[in-house]
Amino acid sequence: MARSEHPPTEPSEIIDASVTAKTERALHRWLPPARIANAVRAALAAMAAWLLGTQLPADFAEYAYAAPLGAFIATGTTVFTIARTALQQAVGLAIGAAVGLAMLAVDIHGLLKIGIIAVIGVLLQGAGALGIGAGVVPVVAVLVIIFGGVDADGYAVAYVGQFSVGLVVGVIVNMLVMPPLYDREARERIRGEVRRTADRVEQLAEMLRGEWPPKDESWVDWGLELQGSVEELSQEVVAARESRVLNVRSMWRHHDLARDERSVATVRSVSHRMIDVLDAIAAAAWESPLEVEMEDDERRLTARAMDALAEHLRAWAGTGGAEEASAASGEAIERLYRRIIAHDEPESGMATLVFALRAMRERIDRAAEAEREEEAEAASSPPR
């Protein structure tokens, strides 16, 4: 036998490779590309705001330090959220300056002025439209009182003006310098969740073929975990939609978010029906929360139906062959149904399980059919 030209891998090399991989994963968690891009945009915006602030008339240029502060604030995950935050901050600055000037005009003890500012600041936090801008109201009001001096009006106008300049610069930089888009990431996240659901369904099928009743009870709570994942998916699609608002990249990068929203609705429906399936199987295994009789052959047929459902989910998630997988799922469910109704008195719990399987199959079919129609229409349409 020919000897390998490469020397055997030393244990220390394996350990070094493992440490390197862990370090890379840790760095990716702490410094993901999106965060690095945000940091670069913030730095560019702050420098541009400072340069612009120093070029303003002398009375304003004296407070040029406030411009980069505004640019720092104008950061976020999407252009839309950045613009909204900037607007809220600008309104909050104006209100805070007005409150500070009003307190200077009132001849009362300084302690009472601080108390009034605190009350106003807390009450404004209940104004949903003001959002994060409510937090700067008391800060700016106090700054006007402390540093306004004999020219409080000039200080307030200059500070608010420079800060607003920074906000505007920050928004513009974030709009023009590779603004983030999360639409494709959201779609891939949906597909990944569908594949993970298929894996769990397959695990459930293996459990049905194994020792009965099963010793492992962790699968009983899968339904709640699936529902939690669906809520996360829904939030990601919302973030993806927001990322396209005011985003110049969306002009040439087209994406059908309505399709993603329908996909999330389908996953939500599947997760709800999966809870019914899990409850029926748990009742058959441990007679809790109620008793359901599941004979050995029914258990095997249920396992086959679950396998077919898993393949149907994977096909919909992108592996292809959704129509064939749907047909196989329908046949498996039909065999289970025929076995159940062969009893003189069919078990209601098993009937619930069959209904849930049919409902999931039908919902996946609808989603897959809609996607096929959209793809066919897109293929027949001239490129934009």
NORJO-V512770 format. One record per residue. BURIAL is # if it has 24 or more other ideal C-beta (glycine too) atoms within 12 Angstrom, else .. Layout:
BURIAL ; BURIAL
This chain:
. ; . ; . ; . ; . ; . ; . ; . ; . ; . ; . ; . ; . ; . ; . ; . ; . ; . ; . ; . ; . ; . ; . ; . ; . ; . ; . ; . ; . ; . ; . ; . ; . ; # ; . ; . ; . ; # ; . ; . ; # ; # ; . ; # ; # ; # ; . ; # ; # ; # ; . ; # ; # ; . ; . ; # ; . ; . ; . ; # ; . ; . ; # ; # ; # ; # ; # ; # ; # ; # ; # ; # ; # ; # ; # ; # ; # ; # ; # ; # ; # ; # ; # ; # ; # ; # ; # ; # ; # ; # ; # ; # ; # ; # ; # ; # ; # ; # ; # ; # ; # ; # ; # ; # ; . ; . ; . ; . ; . ; . ; . ; . ; # ; . ; . ; # ; # ; . ; . ; # ; # ; . ; . ; # ; . ; . ; . ; . ; . ; # ; # ; # ; # ; # ; # ; # ; # ; # ; # ; # ; # ; # ; # ; # ; # ; . ; # ; # ; . ; . ; . ; # ; . ; . ; # ; # ; # ; # ; # ; # ; # ; # ; # ; # ; # ; # ; # ; # ; # ; # ; # ; # ; # ; # ; # ; . ; # ; . ; # ; # ; # ; # ; # ; # ; # ; # ; # ; . ; # ; # ; # ; # ; # ; # ; # ; # ; # ; # ; # ; # ; # ; # ; # ; # ; # ; . ; # ; # ; . ; . ; . ; . ; . ; . ; . ; . ; . ; . ; # ; # ; . ; # ; # ; . ; . ; # ; # ; . ; # ; # ; . ; . ; # ; # ; . ; # ; # ; # ; # ; # ; # ; # ; # ; # ; # ; # ; # ; . ; # ; # ; . ; . ; . ; . ; # ; # ; # ; . ; # ; # ; # ; # ; # ; # ; # ; # ; # ; # ; # ; # ; # ; . ; # ; # ; # ; # ; # ; # ; # ; # ; # ; # ; # ; # ; # ; . ; . ; . ; . ; . ; . ; # ; . ; # ; . ; . ; . ; # ; # ; . ; # ; # ; # ; # ; # ; # ; # ; # ; # ; # ; # ; # ; # ; # ; # ; # ; # ; . ; . ; . ; . ; # ; . ; . ; # ; # ; . ; # ; # ; # ; . ; # ; # ; . ; # ; # ; # ; . ; # ; # ; . ; . ; . ; . ; . ; . ; # ; . ; # ; # ; # ; # ; # ; # ; . ; # ; # ; # ; # ; # ; # ; # ; # ; # ; # ; . ; # ; # ; . ; # ; # ; . ; . ; . ; . ; . ; . ; . ; . ; . ; . ; . ; . ; .
